[in-house]
Amino acid sequence: MEVKAIAKFIKGSSRKIVRVARSIHGKPIGEVLEILKFSPANASTIIEKLLKSAIANARQSNLNITNLYIKELVVQQGPMIKRFKAASRYHVRTIRKRTSHLTVVLAEKS
């Protein structure tokens, strides 16, 4: 059986989050939580919160948590929030604050 958790409109570019996501894909949950705890990237705290939400969903579905692994971890680009900054000679520079959407699917190992 599979459980899913979704986080949308997360502050941070999808490129930086994918860097962390690639290192944990397909690994068991216990190992993943240890990797994320000691990872210096800001995206690791976001992914850790999402994984804990997925684990809570698995508990609610009466799944054995020790046998769970990350089956799928999808990082998609969300909408950009645009801000403007004054530049020299009456010009304006656009600041694009990127967001992303995360989806985690956990499954039991047989």
ROLORO-430154 format. One record per atom (N, C-alpha, C): residue in three letters; atom name; z, y, x. Coordinates in nm, 4 decimals. Atoms other than C-alpha are relative to their C-alpha. Layout:
# ROLORO-430154
+---------+-------+----------+----------+----------+
| residuo | atomo |        z |        y |        x |
+---------+-------+----------+----------+----------+
|     ALA |    CA |        Z |        Y |        X |
...
+---------+-------+----------+----------+----------+
This chain:
# ROLORO-430154
+---------+-------+----------+----------+----------+
| residuo | atomo |        z |        y |        x |
+---------+-------+----------+----------+----------+
|     MET |     N |   0.0000 |  -0.1184 |   0.0842 |
|     MET |    CA |   0.0000 |   0.0000 |   0.0000 |
|     MET |     C |   0.0000 |   0.1244 |   0.0885 |
|     GLU |     N |   0.0113 |  -0.1243 |  -0.0755 |
|     GLU |    CA |  -0.0679 |   0.3544 |   0.1114 |
|     GLU |     C |   0.0754 |   0.1121 |  -0.0706 |
|     VAL |     N |  -0.0612 |  -0.1222 |   0.0531 |
|     VAL |    CA |   0.1194 |   0.6807 |   0.0674 |
|     VAL |     C |  -0.0657 |   0.1190 |   0.0676 |
|     LYS |     N |   0.0716 |  -0.1176 |  -0.0480 |
|     LYS |    CA |  -0.0213 |   1.0286 |   0.1114 |
|     LYS |     C |   0.0889 |   0.1230 |  -0.0103 |
|     ALA |     N |  -0.0662 |  -0.1304 |   0.0041 |
|     ALA |    CA |   0.1168 |   1.3730 |   0.1919 |
|     ALA |     C |  -0.1022 |   0.1050 |   0.0419 |
|     ILE |     N |   0.0980 |  -0.1059 |  -0.0248 |
|     ILE |    CA |  -0.0811 |   1.6976 |   0.1901 |
|     ILE |     C |   0.0729 |   0.1318 |   0.0247 |
|     ALA |     N |  -0.0500 |  -0.1352 |  -0.0265 |
|     ALA |    CA |  -0.0032 |   2.0384 |   0.3416 |
|     ALA |     C |  -0.1210 |   0.0925 |   0.0070 |
|     LYS |     N |   0.1138 |  -0.0911 |   0.0043 |
|     LYS |    CA |  -0.2341 |   2.3291 |   0.2667 |
|     LYS |     C |   0.0411 |   0.1393 |   0.0455 |
|     PHE |     N |  -0.0142 |  -0.1395 |  -0.0422 |
|     PHE |    CA |  -0.2765 |   2.6820 |   0.3997 |
|     PHE |     C |   0.1057 |   0.0155 |   0.1094 |
|     ILE |     N |  -0.0928 |  -0.0035 |  -0.1126 |
|     ILE |    CA |  -0.0858 |   2.6163 |   0.7226 |
|     ILE |     C |  -0.0492 |   0.1041 |   0.0997 |
|     LYS |     N |   0.0370 |  -0.0987 |  -0.1004 |
|     LYS |    CA |  -0.0804 |   2.9041 |   0.9692 |
|     LYS |     C |  -0.0264 |  -0.0718 |   0.1314 |
|     GLY |     N |   0.0384 |   0.0621 |  -0.1260 |
|     GLY |    CA |  -0.2615 |   2.7902 |   1.2806 |
|     GLY |     C |  -0.1413 |  -0.0531 |  -0.0102 |
|     SER |     N |   0.1388 |   0.0439 |   0.0031 |
|     SER |    CA |  -0.6149 |   2.7026 |   1.3753 |
|     SER |     C |  -0.0073 |  -0.1520 |   0.0016 |
|     SER |     N |   0.0165 |   0.1448 |   0.0081 |
|     SER |    CA |  -0.7415 |   2.3553 |   1.3052 |
|     SER |     C |  -0.0277 |  -0.0598 |   0.1380 |
|     ARG |     N |   0.0299 |   0.0490 |  -0.1346 |
|     ARG |    CA |  -0.8582 |   2.3238 |   1.6663 |
|     ARG |     C |   0.1284 |  -0.0334 |   0.0766 |
|     LYS |     N |  -0.1266 |   0.0247 |  -0.0694 |
|     LYS |    CA |  -0.5007 |   2.3482 |   1.7966 |
|     LYS |     C |   0.0769 |  -0.1151 |  -0.0636 |
|     ILE |     N |  -0.0703 |   0.1081 |   0.0683 |
|     ILE |    CA |  -0.3649 |   2.1099 |   1.5330 |
|     ILE |     C |  -0.0658 |  -0.1341 |   0.0302 |
|     VAL |     N |   0.0723 |   0.1241 |  -0.0307 |
|     VAL |    CA |  -0.6348 |   1.8496 |   1.6065 |
|     VAL |     C |   0.0417 |  -0.0541 |   0.1359 |
|     ARG |     N |  -0.0436 |   0.0423 |  -0.1329 |
|     ARG |    CA |  -0.5179 |   1.8409 |   1.9680 |
|     ARG |     C |   0.1232 |  -0.0905 |  -0.0080 |
|     VAL |     N |  -0.1211 |   0.0804 |   0.0185 |
|     VAL |    CA |  -0.1794 |   1.7058 |   1.8558 |
|     VAL |     C |  -0.0311 |  -0.1232 |  -0.0846 |
|     ALA |     N |   0.0299 |   0.1093 |   0.0929 |
|     ALA |    CA |  -0.3249 |   1.4901 |   1.5766 |
|     ALA |     C |  -0.0687 |  -0.1170 |   0.0696 |
|     ARG |     N |   0.0693 |   0.1082 |  -0.0714 |
|     ARG |    CA |  -0.5475 |   1.2931 |   1.8144 |
|     ARG |     C |   0.0960 |  -0.0863 |   0.0806 |
|     SER |     N |  -0.0933 |   0.0759 |  -0.0837 |
|     SER |    CA |  -0.2508 |   1.1895 |   2.0262 |
|     SER |     C |   0.0874 |  -0.0951 |  -0.0802 |
|     ILE |     N |  -0.0904 |   0.0843 |   0.0791 |
|     ILE |    CA |  -0.0635 |   1.0278 |   1.7345 |
|     ILE |     C |  -0.0721 |  -0.0902 |  -0.0986 |
|     HIS |     N |   0.0735 |   0.0765 |   0.1007 |
|     HIS |    CA |  -0.3390 |   0.8725 |   1.5232 |
|     HIS |     C |   0.0079 |  -0.1505 |   0.0270 |
|     GLY |     N |  -0.0028 |   0.1455 |  -0.0096 |
|     GLY |    CA |  -0.2942 |   0.4993 |   1.4564 |
|     GLY |     C |   0.1275 |  -0.0588 |   0.0566 |
|     LYS |     N |  -0.1244 |   0.0488 |  -0.0608 |
|     LYS |    CA |   0.0546 |   0.4736 |   1.6064 |
|     LYS |     C |   0.1072 |  -0.0207 |  -0.1065 |
|     PRO |     N |  -0.1098 |   0.0196 |   0.0951 |
|     PRO |    CA |   0.3725 |   0.3487 |   1.4345 |
|     PRO |     C |   0.0853 |   0.1263 |  -0.0142 |
|     ILE |     N |  -0.0728 |  -0.1216 |   0.0359 |
|     ILE |    CA |   0.5959 |   0.6079 |   1.2695 |
|     ILE |     C |   0.1123 |   0.0338 |   0.0979 |
|     GLY |     N |  -0.1110 |  -0.0260 |  -0.0925 |
|     GLY |    CA |   0.8958 |   0.5676 |   1.5019 |
|     GLY |     C |  -0.0469 |   0.0616 |   0.1304 |
|     GLU |     N |   0.0562 |  -0.0517 |  -0.1254 |
|     GLU |    CA |   0.6842 |   0.6273 |   1.8100 |
|     GLU |     C |  -0.0561 |   0.1409 |  -0.0192 |
|     VAL |     N |   0.0602 |  -0.1309 |   0.0283 |
|     VAL |    CA |   0.5052 |   0.9225 |   1.6484 |
|     VAL |     C |   0.1065 |   0.1086 |  -0.0091 |
|     LEU |     N |  -0.1065 |  -0.1001 |   0.0131 |
|     LEU |    CA |   0.8287 |   1.1017 |   1.5592 |
|     LEU |     C |   0.0600 |   0.0355 |   0.1358 |
|     GLU |     N |  -0.0491 |  -0.0286 |  -0.1356 |
|     GLU |    CA |   0.9482 |   1.0682 |   1.9207 |
|     GLU |     C |  -0.0994 |   0.0869 |   0.0773 |
|     ILE |     N |   0.1022 |  -0.0797 |  -0.0687 |
|     ILE |    CA |   0.6186 |   1.2064 |   2.0537 |
|     ILE |     C |   0.0041 |   0.1446 |  -0.0494 |
|     LEU |     N |   0.0019 |  -0.1348 |   0.0574 |
|     LEU |    CA |   0.6302 |   1.5032 |   1.8154 |
|     LEU |     C |   0.1264 |   0.0783 |   0.0330 |
|     LYS |     N |  -0.1262 |  -0.0679 |  -0.0295 |
|     LYS |    CA |   0.9950 |   1.5794 |   1.8898 |
|     LYS |     C |  -0.0043 |   0.0688 |   0.1365 |
|     PHE |     N |   0.0026 |  -0.0539 |  -0.1359 |
|     PHE |    CA |   0.9216 |   1.6381 |   2.2593 |
|     PHE |     C |  -0.1308 |   0.0702 |   0.0351 |
|     SER |     N |   0.1260 |  -0.0687 |  -0.0242 |
|     SER |    CA |   0.5779 |   1.7947 |   2.2223 |
|     SER |     C |   0.0230 |   0.1516 |  -0.0006 |
|     PRO |     N |  -0.0228 |  -0.1448 |  -0.0052 |
|     PRO |    CA |   0.5692 |   2.1646 |   2.3237 |
|     PRO |     C |  -0.0869 |   0.0804 |  -0.0974 |
|     ALA |     N |   0.0921 |  -0.0730 |   0.0875 |
|     ALA |    CA |   0.2890 |   2.2561 |   2.0791 |
|     ALA |     C |   0.0675 |   0.0383 |  -0.1314 |
|     ASN |     N |  -0.0548 |  -0.0447 |   0.1283 |
|     ASN |    CA |   0.3759 |   2.4560 |   1.7673 |
|     ASN |     C |  -0.0477 |  -0.0875 |  -0.1152 |
|     ALA |     N |   0.0547 |   0.0851 |   0.1058 |
|     ALA |    CA |   0.1561 |   2.2253 |   1.5604 |
|     ALA |     C |   0.0818 |  -0.1267 |  -0.0183 |
|     SER |     N |  -0.0775 |   0.1240 |   0.0103 |
|     SER |    CA |   0.3899 |   1.9344 |   1.6337 |
|     SER |     C |   0.1110 |   0.0118 |  -0.1038 |
|     THR |     N |  -0.1046 |  -0.0162 |   0.1014 |
|     THR |    CA |   0.6659 |   2.0801 |   1.4142 |
|     THR |     C |  -0.0587 |  -0.0061 |  -0.1409 |
|     ILE |     N |   0.0667 |   0.0041 |   0.1300 |
|     ILE |    CA |   0.4206 |   2.1229 |   1.1264 |
|     ILE |     C |  -0.0340 |  -0.1437 |  -0.0374 |
|     ILE |     N |   0.0369 |   0.1391 |   0.0261 |
|     ILE |    CA |   0.2934 |   1.7658 |   1.1576 |
|     ILE |     C |   0.1246 |  -0.0847 |  -0.0214 |
|     GLU |     N |  -0.1249 |   0.0755 |   0.0167 |
|     GLU |    CA |   0.6505 |   1.6356 |   1.1913 |
|     GLU |     C |   0.0563 |   0.0186 |  -0.1412 |
|     LYS |     N |  -0.0472 |  -0.0249 |   0.1367 |
|     LYS |    CA |   0.7519 |   1.8006 |   0.8620 |
|     LYS |     C |  -0.0854 |  -0.0740 |  -0.1021 |
|     LEU |     N |   0.0898 |   0.0696 |   0.0911 |
|     LEU |    CA |   0.4459 |   1.6557 |   0.6913 |
|     LEU |     C |   0.0238 |  -0.1506 |   0.0035 |
|     LEU |     N |  -0.0286 |   0.1433 |  -0.0122 |
|     LEU |    CA |   0.5231 |   1.3078 |   0.8255 |
|     LEU |     C |   0.1304 |  -0.0368 |  -0.0691 |
|     LYS |     N |  -0.1267 |   0.0277 |   0.0681 |
|     LYS |    CA |   0.8810 |   1.3288 |   0.7005 |
|     LYS |     C |  -0.0182 |   0.0028 |  -0.1514 |
|     SER |     N |   0.0314 |  -0.0019 |   0.1426 |
|     SER |    CA |   0.7438 |   1.4186 |   0.3577 |
|     SER |     C |  -0.0701 |  -0.1288 |  -0.0418 |
|     ALA |     N |   0.0699 |   0.1254 |   0.0302 |
|     ALA |    CA |   0.5117 |   1.1163 |   0.3688 |
|     ALA |     C |   0.0958 |  -0.1184 |   0.0042 |
|     ILE |     N |  -0.1004 |   0.1069 |  -0.0078 |
|     ILE |    CA |   0.8048 |   0.8934 |   0.4730 |
|     ILE |     C |   0.0865 |   0.0011 |  -0.1255 |
|     ALA |     N |  -0.0767 |  -0.0099 |   0.1240 |
|     ALA |    CA |   1.0034 |   1.0230 |   0.1745 |
|     ALA |     C |  -0.0805 |  -0.0549 |  -0.1179 |
|     ASN |     N |   0.0859 |   0.0570 |   0.1044 |
|     ASN |    CA |   0.7061 |   0.9352 |  -0.0475 |
|     ASN |     C |  -0.0026 |  -0.1520 |   0.0090 |
|     ALA |     N |  -0.0006 |   0.1455 |  -0.0191 |
|     ALA |    CA |   0.7064 |   0.5848 |   0.1029 |
|     ALA |     C |   0.1316 |  -0.0603 |  -0.0485 |
|     ARG |     N |  -0.1302 |   0.0478 |   0.0498 |
|     ARG |    CA |   1.0790 |   0.5448 |   0.0308 |
|     ARG |     C |   0.0000 |  -0.0039 |  -0.1527 |
|     GLN |     N |   0.0065 |  -0.0066 |   0.1458 |
|     GLN |    CA |   1.0136 |   0.6487 |  -0.3272 |
|     GLN |     C |  -0.0843 |  -0.1143 |  -0.0569 |
|     SER |     N |   0.0860 |   0.1107 |   0.0429 |
|     SER |    CA |   0.7449 |   0.3778 |  -0.3492 |
|     SER |     C |   0.0542 |  -0.1357 |   0.0428 |
|     ASN |     N |  -0.0671 |   0.1234 |  -0.0440 |
|     ASN |    CA |   0.9890 |   0.1153 |  -0.2078 |
|     ASN |     C |  -0.0780 |  -0.0741 |   0.1087 |
|     LEU |     N |   0.0687 |   0.0608 |  -0.1138 |
|     LEU |    CA |   0.7888 |   0.0535 |   0.1109 |
|     LEU |     C |   0.0966 |  -0.0151 |   0.1161 |
|     ASN |     N |  -0.0799 |   0.0214 |  -0.1199 |
|     ASN |    CA |   0.9384 |  -0.0815 |   0.4326 |
|     ASN |     C |  -0.0427 |   0.1030 |   0.1048 |
|     ILE |     N |   0.0351 |  -0.1127 |  -0.0866 |
|     ILE |    CA |   0.9494 |   0.2235 |   0.6599 |
|     ILE |     C |  -0.0240 |  -0.0435 |   0.1443 |
|     THR |     N |   0.0170 |   0.0444 |  -0.1389 |
|     THR |    CA |   0.9719 |   0.0277 |   0.9859 |
|     THR |     C |  -0.1402 |  -0.0543 |   0.0258 |
|     ASN |     N |   0.1346 |   0.0554 |  -0.0169 |
|     ASN |    CA |   0.6252 |  -0.1228 |   0.9240 |
|     ASN |     C |  -0.1106 |   0.1027 |  -0.0218 |
|     LEU |     N |   0.1008 |  -0.1017 |   0.0286 |
|     LEU |    CA |   0.4483 |   0.2075 |   0.8539 |
|     LEU |     C |  -0.0693 |   0.0483 |   0.1270 |
|     TYR |     N |   0.0761 |  -0.0625 |  -0.1081 |
|     TYR |    CA |   0.1754 |   0.3507 |   1.0745 |
|     TYR |     C |  -0.0926 |   0.1044 |  -0.0615 |
|     ILE |     N |   0.0891 |  -0.1054 |   0.0482 |
|     ILE |    CA |  -0.0600 |   0.6489 |   1.0481 |
|     ILE |     C |  -0.1403 |  -0.0578 |  -0.0114 |
|     LYS |     N |   0.1332 |   0.0542 |   0.0231 |
|     LYS |    CA |  -0.3775 |   0.5185 |   0.8905 |
|     LYS |     C |  -0.1052 |   0.1091 |   0.0119 |
|     GLU |     N |   0.0970 |  -0.1086 |   0.0027 |
|     GLU |    CA |  -0.5475 |   0.8529 |   0.8464 |
|     GLU |     C |   0.0726 |   0.1328 |   0.0155 |
|     LEU |     N |  -0.0554 |  -0.1337 |  -0.0195 |
|     LEU |    CA |  -0.4736 |   1.2057 |   0.9644 |
|     LEU |     C |  -0.1174 |   0.0968 |   0.0051 |
|     VAL |     N |   0.1163 |  -0.0876 |   0.0135 |
|     VAL |    CA |  -0.7258 |   1.4642 |   0.8480 |
|     VAL |     C |   0.0445 |   0.1450 |   0.0143 |
|     VAL |     N |  -0.0252 |  -0.1430 |  -0.0181 |
|     VAL |    CA |  -0.7246 |   1.8257 |   0.9669 |
|     VAL |     C |  -0.1274 |   0.0734 |  -0.0387 |
|     GLN |     N |   0.1151 |  -0.0760 |   0.0460 |
|     GLN |    CA |  -0.9566 |   2.0612 |   0.7814 |
|     GLN |     C |   0.0272 |   0.1489 |   0.0150 |
|     GLN |     N |  -0.0126 |  -0.1443 |  -0.0154 |
|     GLN |    CA |  -1.0245 |   2.4284 |   0.8275 |
|     GLN |     C |   0.0221 |   0.0642 |  -0.1364 |
|     GLY |     N |  -0.0280 |  -0.0719 |   0.1238 |
|     GLY |    CA |  -0.8757 |   2.6523 |   0.5594 |
|     GLY |     C |  -0.0637 |   0.1377 |   0.0039 |
|     PRO |     N |   0.0576 |  -0.1344 |   0.0019 |
|     PRO |    CA |  -0.9669 |   3.0070 |   0.4637 |
|     PRO |     C |   0.0620 |   0.0890 |   0.1076 |
|     MET |     N |  -0.0494 |  -0.0942 |  -0.0995 |
|     MET |    CA |  -0.9334 |   3.2869 |   0.7167 |
|     MET |     C |   0.0536 |   0.1242 |  -0.0694 |
|     ILE |     N |  -0.0561 |  -0.1256 |   0.0480 |
|     ILE |    CA |  -0.7094 |   3.5817 |   0.6451 |
|     ILE |     C |  -0.0472 |   0.1075 |   0.0973 |
|     LYS |     N |   0.0580 |  -0.1014 |  -0.0878 |
|     LYS |    CA |  -0.8813 |   3.8914 |   0.7793 |
|     LYS |     C |   0.0854 |   0.1255 |   0.0004 |
|     ARG |     N |  -0.0725 |  -0.1246 |  -0.0213 |
|     ARG |    CA |  -0.6941 |   4.1879 |   0.9199 |
|     ARG |     C |  -0.0880 |   0.0886 |   0.0886 |
|     PHE |     N |   0.0818 |  -0.0919 |  -0.0775 |
|     PHE |    CA |  -0.8415 |   4.4979 |   1.0796 |
|     PHE |     C |   0.0876 |   0.0823 |   0.0928 |
|     LYS |     N |  -0.0724 |  -0.0735 |  -0.1024 |
|     LYS |    CA |  -0.7336 |   4.6755 |   1.3955 |
|     LYS |     C |  -0.0889 |   0.1141 |   0.0487 |
|     ALA |     N |   0.0757 |  -0.1157 |  -0.0463 |
|     ALA |    CA |  -0.8398 |   5.0208 |   1.5047 |
|     ALA |     C |  -0.0391 |  -0.0181 |   0.1461 |
|     ALA |     N |   0.0507 |   0.0078 |  -0.1366 |
|     ALA |    CA |  -1.0524 |   5.0320 |   1.8173 |
|     ALA |     C |  -0.0451 |   0.1401 |   0.0420 |
|     SER |     N |   0.0380 |  -0.1309 |  -0.0516 |
|     SER |    CA |  -1.1839 |   5.3137 |   2.0306 |
|     SER |     C |  -0.1248 |   0.0537 |  -0.0705 |
|     ARG |     N |   0.1159 |  -0.0712 |   0.0536 |
|     ARG |    CA |  -1.4368 |   5.5682 |   1.9048 |
|     ARG |     C |  -0.0274 |  -0.0353 |  -0.1460 |
|     TYR |     N |   0.0082 |   0.0201 |   0.1447 |
|     TYR |    CA |  -1.3674 |   5.5079 |   1.5342 |
|     TYR |     C |  -0.0575 |  -0.1362 |  -0.0397 |
|     HIS |     N |   0.0442 |   0.1351 |   0.0336 |
|     HIS |    CA |  -1.4590 |   5.1401 |   1.5478 |
|     HIS |     C |   0.1173 |  -0.0799 |  -0.0547 |
|     VAL |     N |  -0.1027 |   0.0894 |   0.0539 |
|     VAL |    CA |  -1.2721 |   4.8604 |   1.3754 |
|     VAL |     C |  -0.0275 |  -0.1409 |   0.0506 |
|     ARG |     N |   0.0110 |   0.1391 |  -0.0446 |
|     ARG |    CA |  -1.2073 |   4.5138 |   1.5146 |
|     ARG |     C |   0.0625 |  -0.0900 |  -0.1058 |
|     THR |     N |  -0.0504 |   0.0947 |   0.0989 |
|     THR |    CA |  -1.1576 |   4.2170 |   1.2853 |
|     THR |     C |   0.0888 |  -0.1027 |   0.0685 |
|     ILE |     N |  -0.0901 |   0.1051 |  -0.0467 |
|     ILE |    CA |  -0.8595 |   3.9897 |   1.3460 |
|     ILE |     C |  -0.0034 |  -0.1093 |  -0.1055 |
|     ARG |     N |   0.0085 |   0.1117 |   0.0940 |
|     ARG |    CA |  -0.9118 |   3.6487 |   1.1874 |
|     ARG |     C |   0.1188 |  -0.0920 |   0.0210 |
|     LYS |     N |  -0.1156 |   0.0891 |  -0.0062 |
|     LYS |    CA |  -0.5895 |   3.4623 |   1.1158 |
|     LYS |     C |  -0.0407 |  -0.1288 |  -0.0696 |
|     ARG |     N |   0.0541 |   0.1256 |   0.0512 |
|     ARG |    CA |  -0.6949 |   3.1027 |   1.0740 |
|     ARG |     C |   0.1080 |  -0.0846 |  -0.0663 |
|     THR |     N |  -0.0891 |   0.0938 |   0.0672 |
|     THR |    CA |  -0.5383 |   2.8504 |   0.8391 |
|     THR |     C |  -0.0666 |  -0.1371 |  -0.0004 |
|     SER |     N |   0.0550 |   0.1347 |   0.0050 |
|     SER |    CA |  -0.5824 |   2.4765 |   0.8003 |
|     SER |     C |   0.0713 |  -0.0825 |  -0.1057 |
|     HIS |     N |  -0.0541 |   0.0947 |   0.0971 |
|     HIS |    CA |  -0.5215 |   2.1903 |   0.5590 |
|     HIS |     C |   0.0199 |  -0.1337 |   0.0708 |
|     LEU |     N |  -0.0311 |   0.1297 |  -0.0614 |
|     LEU |    CA |  -0.3565 |   1.8616 |   0.6642 |
|     LEU |     C |   0.0190 |  -0.1051 |  -0.1078 |
|     THR |     N |  -0.0218 |   0.1143 |   0.0875 |
|     THR |    CA |  -0.3653 |   1.5221 |   0.4951 |
|     THR |     C |   0.0408 |  -0.1184 |   0.0863 |
|     VAL |     N |  -0.0489 |   0.1174 |  -0.0726 |
|     VAL |    CA |  -0.1637 |   1.2229 |   0.6190 |
|     VAL |     C |   0.0042 |  -0.1176 |  -0.0961 |
|     VAL |     N |  -0.0067 |   0.1236 |   0.0773 |
|     VAL |    CA |  -0.2083 |   0.8686 |   0.4895 |
|     VAL |     C |   0.0736 |  -0.1026 |   0.0844 |
|     LEU |     N |  -0.0772 |   0.1040 |  -0.0672 |
|     LEU |    CA |   0.0527 |   0.6096 |   0.5873 |
|     LEU |     C |  -0.0258 |  -0.1326 |  -0.0697 |
|     ALA |     N |   0.0198 |   0.1337 |   0.0561 |
|     ALA |    CA |   0.0021 |   0.2357 |   0.5402 |
|     ALA |     C |   0.0947 |  -0.0972 |   0.0688 |
|     GLU |     N |  -0.0858 |   0.1041 |  -0.0567 |
|     GLU |    CA |   0.2085 |  -0.0782 |   0.5995 |
|     GLU |     C |  -0.0832 |  -0.0948 |   0.0846 |
|     LYS |     N |   0.0651 |   0.1013 |  -0.0823 |
|     LYS |    CA |   0.1144 |  -0.3124 |   0.8820 |
|     LYS |     C |   0.0337 |  -0.1365 |  -0.0559 |
|     SER |     N |  -0.0238 |   0.1337 |   0.0546 |
|     SER |    CA |   0.0725 |  -0.6678 |   0.7614 |
|     SER |     C |   0.0422 |  -0.0978 |   0.1072 |
+---------+-------+----------+----------+----------+
